[in-house]
Amino acid sequence: QVPVGQATALTIEAQGEQNVQAPNVAAPEGVEVRYVGPSTQVSFVNGQISATVSHRYAVTARRVGRFTLGPFTVSHDGRDYQAPAVQL
């Protein structure tokens, strides 16, 4: 739950890759979605590289209601990956 007019964070994370495009997040009627930007974390342990990219969004409800965001599709190297929908 989020009060009307107050932003909350939505993060879509892709593990195992560094260069993953931000998925399009459609805003239902009464909701504003703004892309904040990516964040990439890379670690190198025992000769192995591990990477995670997080795409961050600010989501604001403009009226009282129950809203569904997603499901979300992330495309990478010709393949599509899905994350489930979330409720606001």
Summary of the structure (lengths in Angstrom):
residues: 88
radius of gyration: 15.0
end to end distance: 6.1
largest distance: 50.8
contacts: 209
relative contact order: 0.33
helix: 0%
strand: 59%
